[in-house]
Structure formats: C-alpha cells, structure tokens
Amino acid sequence: MQSTDSSSAQSRDSLLFGFIPSEIALSVATVPVLVGLVSAQALARAIAEVGAMSEEVFRGDRLPTLDFSEDSDTPTDQS
C-alpha cells in the first residue's frame, strides 16, 4: 500500500499546475529562452555596429573645412 501512495505522490509532484508533466513544461520553456538569448546577442551586435557607424559620421576627416578668415566676420550690404 505504501508503494502505491509513494508512486502517486511522485507523479503528483512531477506535474506542473496539476496537469502538465514537468518534463514537457521544461521542454516547451527551453525554446523561448534560447530564442531570447540569441535575439539579445544579435541586438547587442547591431547596437554596437550602429554606434561605430555614428562615430564615423562625427569624425573630423569627413567634415568640410570651414574658412574662418577675418574678412568674413562682417556682412556686406549691397542693396
């Protein structure tokens, strides 16, 4: 009688929410976790790449050279 009680107690303990076996619940939950980890890694790489591209935009060698001569300080009216 005790072996029947202990086996039913084990089967009740292995059920998640009382009706889903824990092995199946673990199998189903593994896929979203792995997809989330891979997505987070891809997002981190994309953010780093965007940061590198924005750094290239603000580098000085691609900006135009501005003329700051003394003659261009005063505007001239020709009207």
C-alpha positions as CSV (number, residue, x, y, z in Angstrom):
1,M,0.0,0.0,0.0
2,Q,2.9,2.4,0.7
3,S,4.4,1.8,-2.7
4,T,1.2,2.9,-4.4
5,D,1.0,6.0,-2.2
6,S,4.6,7.0,-2.9
7,S,4.3,6.5,-6.6
8,S,1.2,8.6,-6.8
9,A,2.9,11.3,-4.7
10,Q,5.8,11.3,-7.1
11,S,3.5,11.6,-10.1
12,R,1.7,14.5,-8.4
13,D,5.0,16.2,-7.7
14,S,6.1,15.9,-11.3
15,L,3.0,17.7,-12.6
16,L,3.2,21.4,-13.1
17,F,0.0,23.2,-12.2
18,G,-1.5,19.9,-11.6
19,F,-2.0,18.7,-15.2
20,I,1.2,19.4,-17.2
21,P,4.2,17.0,-16.6
22,S,7.3,18.9,-15.6
23,E,9.4,17.4,-18.3
24,I,7.1,18.7,-21.0
25,A,6.9,22.1,-19.4
26,L,10.7,22.3,-19.3
27,S,11.0,21.2,-22.9
28,V,8.4,23.8,-24.0
29,A,10.1,26.6,-22.0
30,T,13.6,25.9,-23.3
31,V,12.9,27.2,-26.9
32,P,11.7,30.7,-25.9
33,V,14.7,31.1,-23.6
34,L,17.2,30.1,-26.3
35,V,15.5,32.4,-28.8
36,G,15.6,35.3,-26.3
37,L,19.3,34.8,-25.7
38,V,20.1,34.6,-29.4
39,S,18.0,37.7,-30.1
40,A,19.7,39.6,-27.3
41,Q,23.1,38.8,-28.7
42,A,22.1,39.9,-32.2
43,L,20.6,43.1,-30.8
44,A,23.8,43.9,-28.9
45,R,25.9,43.4,-32.0
46,A,23.5,45.6,-34.0
47,I,23.7,48.4,-31.4
48,A,27.5,48.2,-31.4
49,E,27.6,48.4,-35.2
50,V,25.2,51.4,-35.2
51,G,27.5,53.1,-32.6
52,A,30.5,52.5,-34.8
53,M,28.7,53.9,-37.8
54,S,27.6,57.0,-35.9
55,E,31.2,57.5,-34.7
56,E,32.3,57.6,-38.4
57,V,29.8,60.3,-39.1
58,F,31.3,62.6,-36.5
59,R,34.9,62.0,-37.4
60,G,36.8,65.2,-38.4
61,D,38.2,63.9,-41.7
62,R,34.8,63.7,-43.3
63,L,33.6,67.1,-42.3
64,P,34.1,70.1,-44.6
65,T,36.9,72.6,-43.9
66,L,35.4,75.9,-42.7
67,D,37.0,79.2,-43.6
68,F,37.3,81.4,-40.5
69,S,39.1,84.4,-42.0
70,E,38.9,87.9,-40.6
71,D,37.2,89.2,-43.8
72,S,34.1,87.0,-43.4
73,D,33.3,88.4,-39.9
74,T,31.5,91.5,-41.2
75,P,28.5,91.0,-43.6
76,T,28.3,93.4,-46.5
77,D,25.1,95.0,-47.7
78,Q,24.8,95.6,-51.4
79,S,21.3,97.0,-51.6
